[in-house]
Amino acid sequence: MDKNEHTVGSKHIEMKQRGPIGRGHTEGMGTGKKANDFKKNIRQLLSYIKAYMPMIILSMVLALAGSVFNVIGPDKLSDIANLIQEGIVTGIDVNAVQKIVLVLVVLYGLGLIFNYFQGFITVTVSQRLTKKMRTELSRKINHMPLKYFDATSYGNVLSRVTNDVDTIGQTLNNSLGTLVSALATFVGALIMMLYTNWIMTITGIVATLIGFSLMTVIMKHSQKYFVAQQAELGQINGHIEETYAGHNVVKVYNGEKAAKEVFHGINGRLYTNAWKSQFMSGLMMPVMMFIGN
């Protein structure tokens, strides 16, 4: 083995000992600077999906219409209950009940159809966007200078192309229709509640405000763990990729112990951040159910 090979191997082992993720990853993900500029990222995302806005707006309209039909349904059910209650003594007006039932079938059927097409459009748009992102990322990577790859691990690059793009696609897929449906259901239910009993409505609003306040506190504390989780995920991907790619060098220079120590360190931090983020995120639903009860 000549001097050059020994130098390359020594640098590889030295990199393993201080961690596989180079300066580029630390600046890009580890500090969380990009994640903190939330408004700028949202503006960039909206600009990026501008071509798909007509489809997204149509999806929102369908979600809104489906939610409206689902909100009207319970009011019709109350009419059936009133007819049955009144008919206990005088006799139930079966024809009136059947008419209301038919109206309910139409309402819930339309709600099902609208929600189906809303989901279909949302999934199609999100998948096309992720495909577009991966294609453009591939072109971008092919034009990046070599110094970028000297400062950024391959695993980090792969994590951006796979994990980060998947996260954006899942967020678009799960959030667009759900957000519109939830807002429409909330407004519609609020109107129906005020129409039924304003005292109970105020009670529900107060409980909801308390629940949202607690959710805000939980989200504020859990966000840092989600950011750290993504950073550690990129680090562990980079370490594994580099260890396997340079497996022969690691073996020749007895770097197994150092590689294992680095891996266990990153894996432990990833476990801690993932556990804390998922635990705090999982608290939201039980807290909201408790406040609602």
Phi, psi and chi 1 to 4 in degrees:
 res  aa     phi    psi   chi1   chi2   chi3   chi4
   1 MET       -  125.2 -177.1  177.2  -68.2      -
   2 ASP   -84.4 -179.9   59.7   21.8      -      -
   3 LYS   -64.6  -38.4 -176.4  177.7  179.3 -179.8
   4 ASN   -64.5  -43.1  -69.2  -26.4      -      -
   5 GLU   -64.1  -38.7  -70.7  176.5  -19.8      -
   6 HIS   -64.3  -37.8 -176.2  -86.0      -      -
   7 THR   -65.0  -44.3  -57.3      -      -      -
   8 VAL   -61.2  -45.0  171.9      -      -      -
   9 GLY   -63.1  -41.2      -      -      -      -
  10 SER   -64.0  -40.9  -60.4      -      -      -
  11 LYS   -64.0  -36.9  -71.4 -177.1  177.4  179.6
  12 HIS   -64.8  -45.3 -174.0   85.0      -      -
  13 ILE   -66.2  -38.9  -62.8  -58.4      -      -
  14 GLU   -61.9  -38.8 -178.0 -176.6   -5.1      -
  15 MET   -63.2  -40.2  179.9 -173.6   67.5      -
  16 LYS   -62.5  -38.8  -65.0  -63.5  178.4 -173.1
  17 GLN   -71.3  -32.6  -69.0  174.6  -16.3      -
  18 ARG   -96.4    1.2   69.8  171.4 -172.5  -99.0
  19 GLY   109.9  142.2      -      -      -      -
  20 PRO   -76.3  -18.4   32.3  -36.1      -      -
  21 ILE   -90.0  122.3  -55.9  -56.2      -      -
  22 GLY   -82.4 -169.3      -      -      -      -
  23 ARG   -59.0  -35.4  173.5  171.7   45.5   82.3
  24 GLY   -62.3  -41.1      -      -      -      -
  25 HIS   -69.6  -39.7 -176.7  -83.1      -      -
  26 THR   -61.8  -40.8  -56.6      -      -      -
  27 GLU   -74.8  -32.0  -66.7  176.1   -5.4      -
  28 GLY   -81.8  -42.9      -      -      -      -
  29 MET  -123.1  -38.8  -67.7 -177.5   64.5      -
  30 GLY   -59.5  -36.6      -      -      -      -
  31 THR   -80.2  -20.3   59.0      -      -      -
  32 GLY    74.9   15.8      -      -      -      -
  33 LYS   -64.3  -41.9  -70.4 -178.1  179.3  178.6
  34 LYS   -66.0  -38.5  -67.9 -175.2  178.5  179.8
  35 ALA   -67.2  -26.7      -      -      -      -
  36 ASN   -75.1  -24.2  -69.8  -26.0      -      -
  37 ASP   -84.8   68.9 -161.0   -8.2      -      -
  38 PHE   -67.0  -44.9 -179.0   75.0      -      -
  39 LYS   -63.5  -41.9  -67.3 -178.8  179.2  179.2
  40 LYS   -63.1  -42.3 -179.7 -179.2  177.6 -179.1
  41 ASN   -64.0  -38.9  -68.2  -23.7      -      -
  42 ILE   -65.2  -41.9  -70.4  -63.4      -      -
  43 ARG   -62.8  -41.3  -72.3 -164.0  -62.2  -92.2
  44 GLN   -65.3  -39.6  -70.2  177.4  -19.4      -
  45 LEU   -65.6  -43.0 -178.8   60.9      -      -
  46 LEU   -62.9  -39.1  -70.3  175.4      -      -
  47 SER   -66.2  -35.4  175.9      -      -      -
  48 TYR   -69.8  -36.1 -171.5   77.5      -      -
  49 ILE   -95.7   15.4   64.2  176.1      -      -
  50 LYS   -56.7  -37.7 -176.6  167.0   58.7  176.6
  51 ALA   -65.8  -24.1      -      -      -      -
  52 TYR   -98.9    4.9  -62.8   92.8      -      -
  53 MET   -59.6  -40.2  -74.9  -53.3  -65.3      -
  54 PRO   -57.9  -42.2  -26.4   35.8      -      -
  55 MET   -67.0  -38.7  -62.6  -64.6  -69.6      -
  56 ILE   -66.4  -41.1  -66.9  174.3      -      -
  57 ILE   -64.5  -41.9  -67.1  173.4      -      -
  58 LEU   -60.3  -41.7  176.4   59.7      -      -
  59 SER   -61.3  -40.1  174.0      -      -      -
  60 MET   -67.1  -39.7  -69.8 -178.9  174.8      -
  61 VAL   -63.5  -42.9  170.9      -      -      -
  62 LEU   -63.9  -41.5  -68.2  173.8      -      -
  63 ALA   -63.3  -39.1      -      -      -      -
  64 LEU   -64.4  -46.2  178.6   63.6      -      -
  65 ALA   -63.5  -43.1      -      -      -      -
  66 GLY   -61.7  -38.7      -      -      -      -
  67 SER   -67.8  -38.6  -60.5      -      -      -
  68 VAL   -60.8  -44.9  169.4      -      -      -
  69 PHE   -63.0  -38.6  -70.7  133.9      -      -
  70 ASN   -70.4  -27.6  -70.0  -31.3      -      -
  71 VAL   -75.7  -36.7  168.2      -      -      -
  72 ILE   -68.5  -31.0  -64.3  174.6      -      -
  73 GLY   -51.5  -52.2      -      -      -      -
  74 PRO   -58.2  -31.8  -27.4   35.8      -      -
  75 ASP   -66.0  -38.6 -174.9   56.6      -      -
  76 LYS   -68.3  -34.8  -63.9  -61.5  178.9 -178.8
  77 LEU   -63.4  -36.6  -72.8  173.0      -      -
  78 SER   -66.2  -33.5   66.0      -      -      -
  79 ASP   -64.0  -40.4  -68.0  -19.6      -      -
  80 ILE   -63.0  -42.8  -65.6  176.4      -      -
  81 ALA   -61.9  -39.4      -      -      -      -
  82 ASN   -65.0  -41.7  -67.7  -26.3      -      -
  83 LEU   -63.2  -40.5  -72.6  172.5      -      -
  84 ILE   -66.9  -41.2  -66.4  173.9      -      -
  85 GLN   -65.0  -42.3 -176.8  179.6    8.3      -
  86 GLU   -68.3  -30.3  -66.2  170.8   -1.1      -
  87 GLY   -84.6   -2.8      -      -      -      -
  88 ILE   -60.9  -36.4  -68.8  175.6      -      -
  89 VAL   -93.2  -49.0  178.4      -      -      -
  90 THR   -91.1  -14.8   59.9      -      -      -
  91 GLY   111.3  135.1      -      -      -      -
  92 ILE   -78.1  131.6  -60.8  174.7      -      -
  93 ASP   -80.2   91.7 -172.2   -8.6      -      -
  94 VAL   -63.7  -38.2  177.9      -      -      -
  95 ASN   -62.1  -42.0  -68.9  -30.9      -      -
  96 ALA   -64.5  -40.1      -      -      -      -
  97 VAL   -64.2  -42.0  172.7      -      -      -
  98 GLN   -63.5  -38.7  -72.4  177.9  -16.5      -
  99 LYS   -62.4  -42.7  -69.7  179.6 -179.7  178.6
 100 ILE   -66.3  -39.2  -62.8  175.7      -      -
 101 VAL   -62.0  -41.4  169.1      -      -      -
 102 LEU   -62.7  -40.7  -71.1  174.0      -      -
 103 VAL   -61.8  -41.7  171.8      -      -      -
 104 LEU   -63.0  -42.0  -81.7  172.3      -      -
 105 VAL   -59.6  -43.8  170.0      -      -      -
 106 VAL   -65.0  -45.0  172.9      -      -      -
 107 LEU   -62.3  -50.8  -71.0  176.0      -      -
 108 TYR   -68.7  -31.9  -73.9  136.6      -      -
 109 GLY   -65.6  -45.0      -      -      -      -
 110 LEU   -63.3  -40.3  -70.5  173.8      -      -
 111 GLY   -59.7  -41.5      -      -      -      -
 112 LEU   -63.4  -44.9  173.3   64.3      -      -
 113 ILE   -64.1  -46.0  -66.3  171.8      -      -
 114 PHE   -64.0  -42.2  -73.4  174.1      -      -
 115 ASN   -66.3  -35.4  -72.1  -31.7      -      -
 116 TYR   -63.7  -49.6  170.6   80.6      -      -
 117 PHE   -68.6  -33.3  -78.4  105.3      -      -
 118 GLN   -61.5  -46.0  176.5  -92.5  -37.4      -
 119 GLY   -64.1  -39.8      -      -      -      -
 120 PHE   -62.0  -46.2  179.6   82.5      -      -
 121 ILE   -65.2  -43.1  -67.3  172.0      -      -
 122 THR   -62.1  -45.5  -57.5      -      -      -
 123 VAL   -63.6  -42.6  170.0      -      -      -
 124 THR   -61.4  -46.3  -57.6      -      -      -
 125 VAL   -64.1  -45.4  169.6      -      -      -
 126 SER   -63.8  -39.6   63.4      -      -      -
 127 GLN   -69.9  -37.8  -67.4  -56.8  -47.0      -
 128 ARG   -66.0  -37.5  -73.1 -178.4  179.2  178.0
 129 LEU   -65.7  -43.7  -82.6  171.5      -      -
 130 THR   -65.9  -36.7   53.1      -      -      -
 131 LYS   -63.1  -43.7  179.6 -177.6  177.4 -177.7
 132 LYS   -63.0  -41.8  178.9 -177.2  176.7 -176.2
 133 MET   -61.5  -45.8  -74.8 -177.4 -174.6      -
 134 ARG   -64.9  -39.3  -71.6 -164.8  178.5   95.3
 135 THR   -63.2  -45.5  -58.2      -      -      -
 136 GLU   -70.8  -33.3  -65.8 -176.9   -1.8      -
 137 LEU   -64.1  -40.0  -84.7  171.1      -      -
 138 SER   -61.8  -44.4  177.5      -      -      -
 139 ARG   -64.7  -40.2  -66.2  172.5 -177.9  168.0
 140 LYS   -62.8  -45.6  177.5   73.0  173.2  179.5
 141 ILE   -61.1  -38.7  -69.8  171.8      -      -
 142 ASN   -67.2  -17.0  -69.5  -28.5      -      -
 143 HIS  -107.8    2.2  -71.0   83.1      -      -
 144 MET   -73.9  144.4  -67.6  -64.3  -70.5      -
 145 PRO   -70.1  158.2   24.7  -33.5      -      -
 146 LEU   -63.2  -29.8  -71.1  176.0      -      -
 147 LYS   -63.8  -26.6   64.3  178.9 -178.8  179.6
 148 TYR   -64.0  -43.1  172.9   80.8      -      -
 149 PHE   -74.8  -21.8  -63.4   99.4      -      -
 150 ASP   -70.7  -29.6  -68.9  -23.6      -      -
 151 ALA   -98.8   -9.4      -      -      -      -
 152 THR  -128.4  132.9  -52.3      -      -      -
 153 SER   -72.5  153.5   69.6      -      -      -
 154 TYR   -63.0  -37.0  -64.4  148.9      -      -
 155 GLY   -62.2  -36.2      -      -      -      -
 156 ASN   -65.9  -41.4 -177.3   24.1      -      -
 157 VAL   -62.7  -45.1  175.7      -      -      -
 158 LEU   -62.3  -38.0  -69.4  173.0      -      -
 159 SER   -63.6  -37.7 -178.2      -      -      -
 160 ARG   -66.3  -40.4  -67.5  172.7 -175.0  -90.5
 161 VAL   -72.7  -33.8  176.7      -      -      -
 162 THR   -99.7  -68.8   55.9      -      -      -
 163 ASN   -63.4  -48.1  -63.2  -34.9      -      -
 164 ASP   -67.9  -41.1  -66.5   -7.2      -      -
 165 VAL   -66.0  -40.9  171.9      -      -      -
 166 ASP   -61.9  -38.8  -75.9  -19.8      -      -
 167 THR   -62.9  -43.5  -60.4      -      -      -
 168 ILE   -63.7  -44.8  -66.2  174.6      -      -
 169 GLY   -62.2  -43.1      -      -      -      -
 170 GLN   -66.0  -37.8  -69.5  173.1    5.7      -
 171 THR   -63.4  -45.7  -58.7      -      -      -
 172 LEU   -63.0  -41.5  -69.4  172.6      -      -
 173 ASN   -66.1  -40.2 -173.0   25.2      -      -
 174 ASN   -90.5  -22.8  -63.0  -29.9      -      -
 175 SER   -94.7  -39.1  -60.4      -      -      -
 176 LEU   -58.8  -60.9  -72.4  176.4      -      -
 177 GLY   -65.9  -39.2      -      -      -      -
 178 THR   -63.8  -41.1  -56.7      -      -      -
 179 LEU   -63.5  -47.5  178.4   62.9      -      -
 180 VAL   -64.8  -45.5  174.7      -      -      -
 181 SER   -60.7  -42.6  -61.7      -      -      -
 182 ALA   -65.4  -42.7      -      -      -      -
 183 LEU   -65.2  -44.1  -72.2  174.7      -      -
 184 ALA   -64.3  -43.4      -      -      -      -
 185 THR   -63.3  -40.0  -57.9      -      -      -
 186 PHE   -63.4  -49.2  175.6   75.6      -      -
 187 VAL   -64.4  -46.0  173.8      -      -      -
 188 GLY   -62.7  -43.4      -      -      -      -
 189 ALA   -65.0  -36.6      -      -      -      -
 190 LEU   -63.4  -42.6 -173.6   62.6      -      -
 191 ILE   -64.0  -45.3  -65.7  172.5      -      -
 192 MET   -64.6  -36.0  -61.5  -59.1  -66.4      -
 193 MET   -67.6  -43.0  -71.5  167.3   64.2      -
 194 LEU   -62.1  -37.0  -73.9  169.7      -      -
 195 TYR   -65.9  -33.6  174.5   75.3      -      -
 196 THR   -83.7  -54.0  -56.5      -      -      -
 197 ASN  -159.5  112.7 -169.9  -54.2      -      -
 198 TRP   -70.9  -29.9   66.9  -88.8      -      -
 199 ILE   -67.1  -45.5  -63.6  177.6      -      -
 200 MET   -64.7  -33.1  -67.2  179.3   65.9      -
 201 THR   -64.4  -46.1  -56.6      -      -      -
 202 ILE   -60.9  -40.1  -67.0  175.2      -      -
 203 THR   -59.9  -44.7  -55.0      -      -      -
 204 GLY   -64.4  -39.4      -      -      -      -
 205 ILE   -64.8  -44.3  -68.0  173.3      -      -
 206 VAL   -60.7  -44.1  170.8      -      -      -
 207 ALA   -62.3  -39.7      -      -      -      -
 208 THR   -65.7  -41.6  -57.3      -      -      -
 209 LEU   -62.9  -39.9  -68.3  175.7      -      -
 210 ILE   -63.0  -43.9  -65.6  173.2      -      -
 211 GLY   -62.0  -44.0      -      -      -      -
 212 PHE   -66.0  -34.9  -86.2  116.0      -      -
 213 SER   -62.9  -43.8  -60.7      -      -      -
 214 LEU   -66.3  -38.6  -67.0  174.7      -      -
 215 MET   -62.8  -38.7  -75.5 -179.1   62.4      -
 216 THR   -62.6  -41.9  -57.6      -      -      -
 217 VAL   -63.4  -44.5  173.4      -      -      -
 218 ILE   -63.6  -44.8  -66.9  173.1      -      -
 219 MET   -63.8  -37.4  -69.2  174.0   62.0      -
 220 LYS   -61.9  -39.8 -178.1  179.0  178.8 -178.9
 221 HIS   -81.8  -28.2  -73.9   82.6      -      -
 222 SER   -84.4  -21.0   64.9      -      -      -
 223 GLN   -60.1  -40.5 -171.9   64.1   30.4      -
 224 LYS   -65.2  -31.0   58.2 -177.3  179.6 -178.0
 225 TYR   -74.6  -34.0  -63.8  117.5      -      -
 226 PHE   -65.4  -41.7  -81.8  107.5      -      -
 227 VAL   -63.3  -45.2  173.8      -      -      -
 228 ALA   -65.1  -35.3      -      -      -      -
 229 GLN   -61.6  -45.9  176.3 -174.3  -15.5      -
 230 GLN   -64.6  -37.6  -71.7  -60.1  110.7      -
 231 ALA   -64.7  -46.1      -      -      -      -
 232 GLU   -67.6  -32.1  -61.6  -63.4  -17.2      -
 233 LEU   -63.5  -41.8 -174.3   60.9      -      -
 234 GLY   -64.6  -38.1      -      -      -      -
 235 GLN   -66.1  -44.8  -74.2 -167.6    3.4      -
 236 ILE   -69.0  -34.9 -158.6  167.6      -      -
 237 ASN   -62.7  -42.8  -74.4  -22.2      -      -
 238 GLY   -64.8  -42.9      -      -      -      -
 239 HIS   -63.5  -46.0  177.0   71.0      -      -
 240 ILE   -63.4  -44.5  -67.6  171.5      -      -
 241 GLU   -62.8  -44.5 -167.5  -81.9  -27.2      -
 242 GLU   -69.5  -35.9  -71.3 -179.6  -10.0      -
 243 THR   -64.9  -44.8  -59.0      -      -      -
 244 TYR   -71.5  -37.0  -80.2  101.3      -      -
 245 ALA   -66.3  -36.9      -      -      -      -
 246 GLY  -105.5   34.9      -      -      -      -
 247 HIS   -58.0  -43.0 -179.2   70.7      -      -
 248 ASN   -63.7  -41.5  -67.6  -25.3      -      -
 249 VAL   -65.1  -43.1  178.2      -      -      -
 250 VAL   -60.2  -42.4  174.4      -      -      -
 251 LYS   -67.8  -43.9  -66.6  -71.5  -72.6 -174.9
 252 VAL   -62.5  -40.6  167.9      -      -      -
 253 TYR   -99.2   19.5  -69.0   95.1      -      -
 254 ASN    53.6   46.2  -63.9  -39.4      -      -
 255 GLY   -94.4   10.9      -      -      -      -
 256 GLU   -61.6  -45.3  -61.4   96.3  -34.4      -
 257 LYS   -62.2  -45.4 -177.1  177.6  179.1 -178.9
 258 ALA   -63.8  -40.6      -      -      -      -
 259 ALA   -64.0  -40.9      -      -      -      -
 260 LYS   -64.8  -42.0  -72.1 -179.6 -179.4  178.6
 261 GLU   -63.2  -41.3  -70.8  176.4   -6.1      -
 262 VAL   -63.8  -44.3  172.2      -      -      -
 263 PHE   -61.5  -47.4  172.6   80.4      -      -
 264 HIS   -64.8  -34.2  -72.1  -57.6      -      -
 265 GLY   -64.7  -48.2      -      -      -      -
 266 ILE   -65.7  -42.9  -58.8  172.7      -      -
 267 ASN   -62.5  -38.3 -165.5   34.6      -      -
 268 GLY   -65.2  -42.9      -      -      -      -
 269 ARG   -66.6  -37.9  -65.6 -167.8  -61.4  -89.1
 270 LEU   -63.1  -43.5  176.1   59.8      -      -
 271 TYR   -60.9  -46.2  166.1   79.1      -      -
 272 THR   -62.0  -48.3  -59.2      -      -      -
 273 ASN   -67.5  -39.9  -70.8  -49.6      -      -
 274 ALA   -65.3  -41.2      -      -      -      -
 275 TRP   -64.1  -46.7 -174.1   89.9      -      -
 276 LYS   -65.5  -43.0  -70.4 -179.0  178.6  178.8
 277 SER   -66.1  -44.4   61.8      -      -      -
 278 GLN   -68.9  -37.7  -63.7  -60.1  -35.7      -
 279 PHE   -64.0  -47.9  173.3   75.9      -      -
 280 MET   -68.2  -35.9  -62.4 -169.4   74.2      -
 281 SER   -66.0  -38.2  178.0      -      -      -
 282 GLY   -69.4  -15.1      -      -      -      -
 283 LEU   -73.1  -21.7  -76.2  176.2      -      -
 284 MET   -60.6  -49.8  -67.7 -174.5 -174.7      -
 285 MET   -64.8  -46.4 -173.7   57.8   67.5      -
 286 PRO   -60.6  -38.6  -25.4   34.2      -      -
 287 VAL   -64.5  -44.7  167.4      -      -      -
 288 MET   -65.7  -37.9  -70.7  -59.3  -66.5      -
 289 MET   -64.5  -41.0  -69.7 -179.7   64.5      -
 290 PHE   -63.2  -48.2  173.4   75.0      -      -
 291 ILE   -62.0  -41.1  -62.5  -61.3      -      -
 292 GLY   -63.3  -42.6      -      -      -      -
 293 ASN   -63.8      -  -69.3  -26.5      -      -
